[in-house]
Amino acid sequence: MYEPTHLRTFLAVAQTLSFTRAAARLGLRQSTVSQHVRRLEEATGRPLFTRDTHRVALTEDGEAMLGFARTILQAHERAAAFFGGTRLRGRLRFGASEDFVTTRLPEILESFRREHPEVDLELTVELSGTLQARLAAGRLDLILAKRRDAESEGRLVWEDALIWIGAPGLRLDPDRPVPLILYPPPGITRARALEALEAQGRAWRIACTSSSLSANVAAARAGLGVMAHTRGLVPPGLVPVPARAGLPELGDVGFVLRGGRGGGAVQEAADALAEAILAGGDRLRRDGAPTVGDGPRRTG
C-alpha cells in the first residue's frame, strides 16, 4: 500500500520541514518530492502536511505516519538484507556532536547494532569542528555534526534555529557585558555567538568555557550566563532568553551526515548507519521541543 520510496521522501520532508531541503538531501527535484508526498497522501486518504509559501508543518496524521514510516522502512530493509544474503561486518568509527548525547540517538545506535551484530561500532563524542577535522584526517568513517555556514557538504538530517538560552528568571543588565557560556574553539556555536554580538556592537565576557555539554548546562542552570544552543535540543531546566533582552539573532544551523573516503565493508556499514540515522532523524529532537519550518525565525 505504501511505497518505500514515498515513505523515505516523507521522512525527509518531515525532518527538514522543507520540500527544498528534502529534495537536496535525496538528490531529487522538488517537483518529484511533491509528487511522492502527494501520492502518499492519496494512499492514506489523509493530508500529512500543512504548507504555504512560508511554512511546512506536520498534521496530526503526519505525526502518526512518522512511526509507521520508520517501522515499514526498517522491515523493508531487514527483508532486503535477509534475502540478499549480505551481512555487514567490520570496524565502523562513528562520531557524533555532543548535542545528541541526551537525545534518542543511543536508541538508533542500539537498533543498528542489533540489526548488524558483526559491525564493531566505535563512538566518538566531540565538538563538531573536531569531528570534521578527524574525518578529514581519516580517523573517523562517518560523523553527525553541525555544518559551518559556508559549507554545503554532507546529507542534511535536519535544520533548526540557534537561540540564546539561560536559567529561568535570568536577567541581563543592558549596561554590562553579556556573560557567555561557550564551547572552546573550534566550536561552531561559539563562533556564531561571538560574531553576532560583535556585529551588534554588544559587549561580552566569558563566564564559562567547557567542551562538556553537561558542564556548560550546569553553569547555565546556576545563572552564570547565557549560551547559544539549538532550539530543538534545549536541555531541561533551561529556557529561551526573552526577546526583550535585546540579544542578536543567531540564524539557523544544519546537522549533517558526512562520510570519509573509505570503501568496501566499512563504506557499506557507514552507508547503512547513515540511512538508519536519516530514517530516525525526527527522533533526534527532544520530546516536545518546538520545530521550525521554512518561514522566518524569531528567537526569544
Number of C-alpha atoms within 10 A of each C-alpha: 6 14 14 17 11 21 22 22 25 28 24 28 26 25 28 26 25 24 24 17 21 27 19 16 20 16 11 13 14 17 12 14 23 18 14 19 23 18 14 23 19 12 12 14 9 14 16 24 21 11 16 10 7 10 14 20 21 21 15 12 14 21 14 12 19 21 13 13 22 18 12 15 19 16 12 13 13 13 12 12 14 11 8 9 8 9 15 19 16 16 16 21 20 22 27 21 19 19 23 18 14 15 16 17 18 13 13 18 16 11 14 18 15 11 15 17 14 13 20 15 20 12 15 15 19 19 25 25 18 17 24 24 13 17 21 14 10 15 15 23 25 30 27 27 29 27 22 18 12 6 8 11 12 18 21 26 26 26 25 24 21 25 28 24 27 29 22 15 11 19 13 17 10 12 8 11 13 19 19 24 25 25 22 16 15 13 18 20 25 19 16 19 22 18 14 16 17 13 9 13 10 17 14 14 12 14 15 19 16 15 15 17 19 14 15 21 23 15 22 25 21 12 17 19 24 30 26 25 23 22 25 20 20 22 21 10 12 18 21 19 24 17 13 8 13 13 21 19 20 23 16 15 21 22 20 20 21 20 22 19 12 14 11 8 16 21 19 17 26 26 15 16 22 21 14 19 20 23 25 22 22 20 18 24 24 18 12 8 12 13 17 23 21 20 12 10 15 13 18 15
